[in-house]
Amino acid sequence: MGMRKAKLLRNMALKEQARLPHFVQRQQALQVEIDQIQALLERMETLRDYARDQTVQQAHKLHTNRYYELRLIEETQALSNKLDFLTVELTNVTGAIARMSHKKQLVSDKARQVLKEAQQERDSMIEASQTTYRIVQKP
């Protein structure tokens, strides 16, 4: 019975280990996307500063700058919302990876413990049967 339980626990640990690479890849993809959005937000801020330039004396240029500044503000807000969402998602994935790793470790340790107990039980049964056999042979 102990060997069966140890095998079951070992299979559970392998299942967790098999699920882990998918989450690690997702974590890496999220981090790349977050980095790209942060770089884009920085560039958009530079463009907004340029659009705010009030040294222009022509009316159509002022109107155009204001239009682009408003568009950049809208796009910046949308990207900021997306960045917030991705940051939360990254936190969730990182937490899931930590939980899965911890669970895998616990189950692996338990499988080793159960296997060791089963081997000790088997050894004690073998020793007991050998002792009984010796006692019967002596008289």
C-alpha positions in Angstrom: 0.0 0.0 0.0 2.8 2.4 0.8 4.5 1.9 -2.5 1.2 2.7 -4.3 0.8 5.9 -2.3 4.4 6.9 -3.0 3.9 6.3 -6.7 0.7 8.4 -6.6 2.4 11.2 -4.8 5.4 11.1 -7.2 2.9 11.3 -10.1 1.3 14.4 -8.5 4.7 16.0 -8.2 5.4 15.3 -11.9 2.1 16.7 -12.9 2.9 20.0 -11.1 6.3 20.0 -12.7 4.8 19.5 -16.2 2.4 22.4 -15.6 5.2 24.8 -14.5 6.8 25.6 -17.9 3.5 26.9 -19.3 3.3 29.4 -16.4 6.9 30.4 -16.7 6.5 31.1 -20.4 3.4 33.2 -19.6 5.3 35.1 -17.0 8.1 35.9 -19.4 5.6 37.0 -22.1 3.9 39.3 -19.7 7.1 40.8 -18.6 8.2 41.5 -22.2 4.8 43.1 -22.9 5.0 45.2 -19.8 8.4 46.4 -20.7 7.2 47.3 -24.2 4.3 49.3 -22.9 6.4 51.1 -20.4 8.8 52.1 -23.2 5.9 53.2 -25.3 4.5 55.3 -22.5 7.8 57.1 -22.1 7.9 57.9 -25.8 4.4 59.1 -25.7 5.2 61.4 -22.8 8.0 62.9 -24.9 5.6 63.4 -27.7 3.1 65.1 -25.4 5.7 67.5 -24.2 6.5 68.3 -27.9 2.8 68.8 -28.6 2.5 71.2 -25.6 5.1 73.5 -27.1 3.5 76.9 -27.0 6.2 78.7 -29.0 4.3 78.1 -32.2 2.7 81.3 -33.6 0.5 79.8 -36.3 -3.1 79.0 -35.4 -3.4 75.8 -37.5 -0.2 74.5 -35.9 -1.5 75.2 -32.4 -4.8 73.5 -33.3 -2.9 70.4 -34.7 -0.7 70.2 -31.6 -3.7 70.3 -29.3 -5.4 67.6 -31.3 -2.4 65.3 -31.2 -1.9 66.1 -27.5 -5.5 65.0 -26.8 -5.1 61.8 -28.8 -1.9 61.1 -26.9 -3.7 61.6 -23.6 -6.4 59.1 -24.6 -3.9 56.5 -25.8 -1.7 57.0 -22.7 -4.7 56.4 -20.5 -5.6 53.2 -22.5 -2.1 51.9 -22.3 -1.9 52.8 -18.6 -5.0 50.7 -18.0 -3.6 47.8 -20.0 -0.3 48.1 -18.0 -2.2 48.0 -14.7 -4.1 44.9 -15.9 -0.9 43.2 -17.1 0.9 44.0 -13.8 -1.9 42.3 -11.8 -1.8 39.3 -14.2 1.9 39.1 -13.8 1.5 39.1 -10.0 -1.1 36.3 -10.3 1.1 34.2 -12.5 4.1 34.7 -10.3 2.0 33.6 -7.3 0.8 30.6 -9.2 4.3 29.6 -10.0 5.4 29.9 -6.4 2.4 27.9 -5.2 3.0 25.2 -7.8 6.7 25.0 -6.9 5.9 24.7 -3.2 3.3 22.1 -3.8 5.6 20.1 -6.0 8.3 20.2 -3.3 5.9 19.2 -0.5 4.5 16.3 -2.5 7.9 15.1 -3.5 9.1 15.2 0.1 6.0 13.3 1.2 6.5 10.7 -1.6 10.1 10.1 -0.4 8.9 9.8 3.2 6.1 7.3 2.3 8.5 5.3 0.2 11.1 5.2 3.0 8.4 4.1 5.5 7.2 1.4 3.1 10.7 0.1 2.6 11.3 0.1 6.4 8.0 -1.7 6.9 8.9 -4.3 4.3 12.4 -4.7 5.8 10.9 -5.2 9.3 8.4 -7.8 7.9 11.3 -9.7 6.2 13.3 -9.6 9.4 10.4 -10.8 11.4 9.7 -13.6 9.0 13.4 -14.6 9.1 13.4 -14.5 12.9 10.3 -16.7 13.0 12.0 -19.1 10.6 15.2 -19.3 12.8 13.2 -19.9 16.0 11.3 -22.8 14.3 14.6 -24.4 13.1 16.5 -24.3 16.4 14.7 -27.0 18.5 
